[in-house]
Amino acid sequence: MDVNVFKDLALNAPLDSANAVIDAAAATSSAVEPTLASLGLASSFPGGIVQAGLEALHIGLDVPWWGAIVIGM
């Protein structure tokens, strides 16, 4: 057998595995996150109203959670 075949396999196998992990992570991170109401949060009590407002900022303005918290302060 050609030595270059083994060399190519040895060099490309870790990259293929790493690319598969990156692709899987990208697929799961693009999944839709559940709403707070579907998780039993964001009730009609004062704390829940604040949660619903933060969620509205997070989803409506497409900012990360920490950005919604900073805007809501």
Secondary structure, 3 states (H helix, E strand, C coil): CCHHHHHHHHHHHHHHHHHHHHHHHHHHHCCCCCCCHHHCCCCCCHHHHHHHHHHHHHHHCCCCHHHHHHHHC
